[in-house]
Amino acid sequence: MGLKELVGMLVPPFLRRVRDAIVNDRIVESYHPLEGAELAGDYGPSSRWDWRNISRDVAAGDDLDSEGHASILRRAYAAWCRSPLAGQIVNITTWFVMGKGVGYSARDSRVQDILNTFWNHVENDLSAAQHWMSNELQIYGEIFIRFFTNPVDGSVRMAMVDPLEIRDIVTDPDDIRKPVAYLREYRNRAVPSEWIDSYKSQGNSAVYPLDSETVHEVIDSSEILHVKVNNVSNRKRGLSELYRVLPWLDAHERWLEDRININKARGTFAFLRKVPTVPSKASGPFQTDSSGKYVVPKSGSILVVHESEEWDVLSPSIGADDAKEDGRAIKLMIAAGSGIFEHYFGDPSTGNLATTRSMELPMVKKFEDRQRLFEGVFRKIFGRVIESAVSAGVLPRDVDKTVEVSFPPIVPEDVALLTKTLVKQVEAGLLSKESARRMIPWIGDASREGEAVEEEE
């Protein structure tokens, strides 16, 4: 084992101990005695999880407490898994916002290489993670991105923390928007001993939990990037975008089930057979089974009866007329709550191309706003990666840290108009050639396309 690997194994645990001590002091300083209960005298890891109201609970009085919030997250996730409409709401937004993927371009080639290594690392896999981030932000209303930094080479790894595991956020008593620490609770499940024996028998070595336990972890705010939507200034957590439409998704599902039952009842019928007073004059199928019950003729069979008999078909009169408008009214509530127009839910008859384009403007603005949000998120992520490389000495301190983040266009524009607009913006110095290439929908990889153009020139 080389010196670099040895240092990489020993330094992070030591730094984590120092960091835990600093985090503990910061949390104690954040406590405001007028806001909640007294702190325990022992500030060790075993007691600090028992604190209550260590930050201002300005949201007290509403019905979205910690347990209610967890219930919302579970219901929203279940709706996304099983409801076609909820799945379409999330998918449509991700498809339009992310498209072919986020583009990034650094002015300095050394910074670009660092970002490429970070982006393509198997533990980060941002080509796929960017779409997961968009999905989770809509389902849960927030995402928690945790960073792990190697102090030796400055490399950064990121992981998504399940919002259900974040039990509370400690904030500055004077500014609820300024987090101090995140309280995480998760279940550390035991690994079966036979699995461990099989793994070690192959020459592998690792440490696995032998007993299931609930782990309480206090994470410093410097390790977490918390992104939230549907939020106001007096709340610490985001709110699921599906929360507004959950009742209407349930109502639409029940309505469809009722319509299925009604249509099934409409298809139910019975035979009414009128025979003359003298049964001997009756003819045709008058068969009985072994129990003496009359045998009902099968569907499609031919009845040959005496002219004195009458056969009628009875169907239930349930009085349920066409309820198309009722279903559309429920679907319109879902469309209004989600911001996705109804023709994206499988009904193209609600308008022509001209009316669709004019009515979709609010939806396009929603997607553009989400793109701006993620642009800021990725700028923060890239900034953290660059600063870590600078701190480790991999990049010089005077390196140009400018990084451009771009997204594909939401609405396909006319080819000639789009090209002309991009050319003018590049000539005016408002846009780089790399960013312009990323905005052209039919270009798959803007970087490779730029290299091909340079080779041709």
RANOR-V974182 format. One record per residue. N is the residue number from 1. SS is DSSP state (~ for helix, > for strand, _ for the rest). PHI is phi in radians with two decimals (999 if undefined). PSI is psi in radians with two decimals (999 if undefined). Layout:
# RANOR-V974182
N:SS:PHI:PSI
N:SS:PHI:PSI
This chain:
# RANOR-V974182
1:_:999:2.26
2:_:-1.32:2.92
3:~:-1.10:-0.67
4:~:-1.11:-0.75
5:~:-1.17:-0.67
6:~:-1.12:-0.76
7:~:-1.11:-0.67
8:~:-1.12:-0.47
9:~:-1.46:-0.58
10:~:-1.57:-0.64
11:~:-1.20:-0.83
12:~:-0.98:-0.77
13:~:-1.08:-0.68
14:~:-1.13:-0.78
15:~:-1.13:-0.57
16:~:-1.16:-0.64
17:~:-1.12:-0.76
18:~:-1.11:-0.73
19:~:-1.12:-0.70
20:~:-1.06:-0.68
21:~:-1.13:-0.70
22:~:-1.17:-0.74
23:~:-1.06:-0.73
24:~:-1.07:-0.73
25:~:-1.14:-0.70
26:~:-1.14:-0.66
27:~:-1.20:-0.72
28:~:-1.09:-0.69
29:~:-1.19:-0.49
30:~:-1.32:-0.29
31:_:-1.21:2.33
32:_:-2.00:2.05
33:_:-1.10:-0.34
34:_:-1.48:-0.13
35:_:-1.72:-0.38
36:_:-2.86:-2.74
37:_:-1.32:2.92
38:_:-1.27:2.62
39:_:-1.42:2.69
40:_:-1.23:2.72
41:_:-1.23:-0.56
42:_:-1.57:2.12
43:_:-1.72:0.42
44:_:-1.35:3.05
45:~:-1.08:-0.47
46:~:-1.32:-0.42
47:~:-1.82:-0.44
48:~:-1.21:-0.34
49:_:-1.28:-0.30
50:_:-1.52:0.04
51:_:-1.15:2.69
52:_:-2.34:2.45
53:_:0.94:0.84
54:_:-1.43:-0.06
55:_:-2.36:2.85
56:_:-1.12:2.14
57:_:-1.65:1.31
58:_:-1.28:-0.23
59:_:-1.57:0.06
60:_:-1.07:2.37
61:_:1.98:-0.38
62:_:-1.59:3.13
63:_:-1.76:0.29
64:_:-1.90:1.12
65:_:-1.36:-3.05
66:~:-1.07:-0.74
67:~:-1.21:-0.70
68:~:-1.10:-0.67
69:~:-1.12:-0.76
70:~:-1.10:-0.65
71:~:-1.12:-0.69
72:~:-1.10:-0.75
73:~:-1.08:-0.74
74:~:-1.18:-0.71
75:~:-1.16:-0.71
76:~:-1.15:-0.72
77:~:-1.15:-0.72
78:~:-1.11:-0.69
79:~:-1.13:-0.72
80:~:-1.12:-0.62
81:~:-1.25:-0.67
82:~:-1.99:-0.34
83:_:-1.64:2.15
84:~:-1.06:-0.64
85:~:-1.22:-0.74
86:~:-1.12:-0.72
87:~:-1.10:-0.66
88:~:-1.20:-0.65
89:~:-1.03:-0.84
90:~:-1.21:-0.79
91:~:-1.14:-0.76
92:~:-1.04:-0.78
93:~:-1.11:-0.77
94:~:-1.15:-0.72
95:~:-1.08:-0.76
96:~:-1.31:-0.70
97:~:-1.27:-0.85
98:~:-1.52:-0.62
99:_:0.96:-2.20
100:_:-1.37:-0.17
101:_:2.23:2.85
102:_:-1.33:2.42
103:>:-1.88:2.57
104:>:-2.52:2.54
105:>:-2.60:2.10
106:>:-1.68:2.55
107:_:-1.21:-0.63
108:_:-1.63:2.27
109:~:-1.12:-0.55
110:~:-1.17:-0.70
111:~:-1.15:-0.68
112:~:-1.07:-0.71
113:~:-1.13:-0.72
114:~:-1.09:-0.77
115:~:-1.18:-0.66
116:~:-1.10:-0.73
117:~:-1.10:-0.76
118:~:-1.12:-0.78
119:~:-1.13:-0.73
120:~:-1.63:-0.03
121:_:-1.08:2.47
122:_:-1.09:-0.52
123:_:-1.39:-0.34
124:_:-1.67:-0.93
125:_:0.79:1.00
126:~:-1.22:-0.30
127:~:-1.05:-0.61
128:~:-1.67:-0.62
129:~:-1.13:-0.51
130:~:-1.10:-0.61
131:~:-1.30:-0.63
132:~:-1.13:-0.69
133:~:-1.06:-0.73
134:~:-1.15:-0.74
135:~:-1.10:-0.83
136:~:-1.19:-0.58
137:~:-1.11:-0.59
138:~:-1.38:-0.70
139:~:-1.23:-0.83
140:~:-1.70:-0.28
141:_:1.39:0.02
142:>:-2.89:2.70
143:>:-2.35:2.57
144:>:-2.08:1.94
145:>:-1.78:2.09
146:>:-1.83:2.41
147:>:-1.97:2.45
148:>:-2.17:2.16
149:>:-2.01:2.29
150:_:-1.52:1.99
151:_:-1.22:-0.24
152:_:-1.38:-0.94
153:_:-1.89:-0.01
154:_:1.31:0.13
155:_:-1.23:2.59
156:>:-2.14:2.35
157:>:-2.09:2.50
158:>:-2.18:2.62
159:>:-2.49:2.64
160:>:-1.64:2.19
161:>:-1.63:2.31
162:_:-1.08:2.14
163:~:-1.01:-0.46
164:~:-1.19:-0.34
165:~:-1.49:-0.28
166:>:-1.48:1.85
167:>:-1.46:-0.53
168:>:-2.84:2.82
169:>:-2.15:2.14
170:>:-1.47:2.17
171:>:-2.10:2.87
172:>:-1.09:2.28
173:_:-1.03:-0.44
174:_:-1.68:-0.13
175:>:-2.66:1.79
176:>:-1.17:-0.33
177:>:-1.38:-0.12
178:>:-1.85:1.78
179:>:-1.32:2.60
180:>:-1.92:-0.75
181:>:-2.73:2.80
182:>:-2.06:2.24
183:>:-1.66:2.00
184:>:-1.95:2.35
185:>:-2.27:2.15
186:>:-2.53:2.86
187:>:-1.70:2.06
188:>:-1.62:1.75
189:_:-1.48:2.52
190:_:-1.27:2.62
191:_:-1.72:2.28
192:_:-0.96:2.41
193:~:-1.07:-0.58
194:~:-1.17:-0.54
195:~:-1.17:-0.75
196:~:-1.12:-0.76
197:~:-1.08:-0.72
198:~:-1.14:-0.66
199:~:-1.19:-0.76
200:~:-1.27:-0.48
201:~:-1.15:-0.35
202:_:-1.57:0.19
203:_:1.53:0.16
204:_:-1.61:2.74
205:_:-2.42:2.29
206:_:-2.86:2.86
207:_:-1.91:2.13
208:_:-2.13:2.61
209:_:-1.20:2.29
210:_:-1.65:-0.31
211:_:-2.25:2.45
212:_:-1.30:2.36
213:>:-2.67:2.72
214:>:-1.59:2.15
215:>:-1.76:2.28
216:>:-1.89:2.19
217:>:-2.30:2.35
218:>:-1.84:2.02
219:>:-1.87:2.24
220:>:-1.15:2.52
221:~:-1.09:-0.40
222:~:-1.20:-0.30
223:~:-1.61:-0.17
224:>:-2.09:2.35
225:>:-1.89:1.92
226:>:-1.74:2.04
227:>:-1.97:2.25
228:>:-2.43:2.66
229:_:-2.26:2.98
230:_:0.89:0.88
231:_:-2.16:2.67
232:_:-2.15:2.99
233:_:-1.17:-0.33
234:_:-1.82:0.35
235:_:-2.22:2.51
236:_:-1.59:-0.34
237:_:-2.04:2.70
238:_:-1.41:3.05
239:_:-2.28:2.34
240:_:-0.99:2.42
241:_:-1.25:-0.27
242:_:-1.53:-0.15
243:_:-1.07:-0.70
244:_:-1.15:-0.52
245:_:-1.81:-0.02
246:~:-0.99:-0.81
247:~:-1.08:-0.63
248:~:-1.36:-0.50
249:~:-1.13:-0.74
250:~:-1.13:-0.72
251:~:-1.12:-0.70
252:~:-1.16:-0.68
253:~:-1.14:-0.76
254:~:-1.15:-0.66
255:~:-1.08:-0.76
256:~:-1.12:-0.71
257:~:-1.10:-0.71
258:~:-1.11:-0.73
259:~:-1.13:-0.65
260:~:-1.12:-0.76
261:~:-1.13:-0.69
262:~:-1.12:-0.80
263:~:-1.15:-0.59
264:~:-1.17:-0.66
265:~:-1.20:-0.59
266:~:-1.11:-0.55
267:_:-1.40:-0.06
268:_:-1.48:2.34
269:>:-2.53:2.92
270:>:-2.47:2.67
271:>:-1.57:2.41
272:>:-2.00:2.02
273:>:-1.99:2.13
274:>:-1.85:2.13
275:_:-1.97:2.73
276:_:-1.20:2.95
277:_:-1.05:-0.67
278:_:-1.59:1.89
279:~:-1.06:-0.44
280:~:-1.13:-0.38
281:~:-1.41:-0.21
282:_:-1.36:2.49
283:_:-2.35:-3.05
284:_:1.49:-2.99
285:_:-1.20:1.79
286:_:-2.24:0.95
287:_:-1.61:2.70
288:>:-2.24:2.70
289:_:-1.56:-2.96
290:_:-1.14:-0.44
291:_:-1.55:-0.03
292:_:1.62:0.02
293:_:-1.44:2.56
294:>:-1.17:2.46
295:_:-1.56:2.15
296:_:-1.36:2.30
297:_:-1.04:2.50
298:_:-1.28:2.73
299:_:-1.09:2.33
300:_:1.54:-0.05
301:_:-1.36:2.81
302:_:-1.75:2.20
303:_:-1.73:2.19
304:_:-1.97:1.91
305:_:-2.19:2.89
306:_:-1.31:2.64
307:_:-1.13:-0.29
308:_:-1.48:-0.10
309:_:-1.69:2.72
310:>:-2.27:2.27
311:>:-2.07:2.18
312:>:-2.18:2.69
313:>:-1.88:2.16
314:>:-1.78:2.24
315:>:-2.14:2.61
316:_:-1.19:2.40
317:_:-1.74:1.56
318:_:-1.64:-0.16
319:_:1.17:0.40
320:_:-1.73:1.74
321:_:-1.37:-3.05
322:_:-1.05:2.14
323:_:-1.92:0.56
324:~:-1.04:-0.76
325:~:-1.18:-0.55
326:~:-1.11:-0.80
327:~:-1.13:-0.65
328:~:-1.18:-0.63
329:~:-1.10:-0.71
330:~:-1.16:-0.73
331:~:-1.16:-0.57
332:~:-1.16:-0.61
333:~:-1.13:-0.68
334:~:-1.15:-0.71
335:~:-1.12:-0.72
336:~:-1.17:-0.68
337:~:-1.26:-0.50
338:~:-1.71:-0.34
339:_:1.42:0.13
340:_:-1.81:2.22
341:_:-1.26:2.68
342:~:-1.14:-0.46
343:~:-1.22:-0.23
344:~:-1.43:-0.10
345:~:-1.73:0.36
346:_:1.70:0.28
347:_:-2.19:1.50
348:~:-1.30:-0.07
349:~:-1.46:0.05
350:~:-1.44:-0.02
351:_:3.05:2.82
352:_:-1.59:-3.07
353:~:-1.12:-0.71
354:~:-1.15:-0.83
355:~:-1.19:-0.59
356:~:-1.10:-0.79
357:~:-1.13:-0.68
358:~:-1.28:-0.56
359:~:-1.48:-0.29
360:_:-1.44:-0.02
361:~:-0.98:-0.82
362:~:-1.04:-0.65
363:~:-1.19:-0.69
364:~:-1.11:-0.73
365:~:-1.09:-0.64
366:~:-1.08:-0.79
367:~:-1.16:-0.68
368:~:-1.12:-0.69
369:~:-1.10:-0.68
370:~:-1.19:-0.62
371:~:-1.11:-0.70
372:~:-1.13:-0.64
373:~:-1.09:-0.85
374:~:-1.22:-0.47
375:~:-1.07:-0.76
376:~:-1.15:-0.65
377:~:-1.10:-0.83
378:~:-1.25:-0.49
379:~:-1.12:-0.71
380:~:-1.16:-0.71
381:~:-1.11:-0.84
382:~:-1.13:-0.66
383:~:-1.07:-0.69
384:~:-1.16:-0.72
385:~:-1.11:-0.74
386:~:-1.16:-0.76
387:~:-1.12:-0.64
388:~:-1.13:-0.70
389:~:-1.17:-0.64
390:~:-1.18:-0.75
391:~:-1.12:-0.58
392:_:-1.45:-0.07
393:_:1.45:0.12
394:_:-1.28:-0.60
395:_:-2.05:2.53
396:_:-1.22:2.71
397:_:-1.19:-0.43
398:_:-1.65:0.28
399:_:-1.19:2.58
400:_:-1.28:2.00
401:_:-1.65:0.18
402:_:-1.22:2.24
403:>:-2.32:2.24
404:>:-1.67:2.27
405:>:-1.96:2.25
406:>:-2.33:2.72
407:_:-2.19:2.67
408:_:-1.18:2.69
409:_:-1.10:2.54
410:_:-1.35:-0.85
411:_:-1.87:2.21
412:_:-1.06:2.17
413:_:-1.71:2.93
414:_:-1.06:2.35
415:~:-1.01:-0.86
416:~:-1.13:-0.75
417:~:-1.15:-0.75
418:~:-1.11:-0.80
419:~:-1.09:-0.77
420:~:-1.09:-0.72
421:~:-1.15:-0.76
422:~:-1.14:-0.70
423:~:-1.09:-0.74
424:~:-1.13:-0.70
425:~:-1.19:-0.63
426:~:-1.20:-0.76
427:~:-1.13:-0.56
428:_:-1.43:-0.05
429:_:1.36:0.26
430:_:-1.52:-0.29
431:_:-2.56:2.47
432:_:-1.43:2.80
433:~:-1.12:-0.64
434:~:-1.09:-0.79
435:~:-1.17:-0.65
436:~:-1.09:-0.71
437:~:-1.13:-0.63
438:~:-1.20:-0.38
439:_:-1.50:-0.13
440:_:-1.52:2.05
441:_:-1.07:-0.55
442:_:-1.54:0.02
443:_:-1.65:2.08
444:_:-1.30:-0.99
445:_:-2.08:1.88
446:~:-1.14:-0.64
447:~:-1.14:-0.82
448:~:-1.14:-0.63
449:~:-1.12:-0.69
450:~:-1.12:-0.70
451:~:-1.13:-0.68
452:~:-1.13:-0.70
453:~:-1.11:-0.74
454:~:-1.12:-0.66
455:~:-1.13:-0.70
456:~:-1.15:-0.66
457:_:-1.24:999
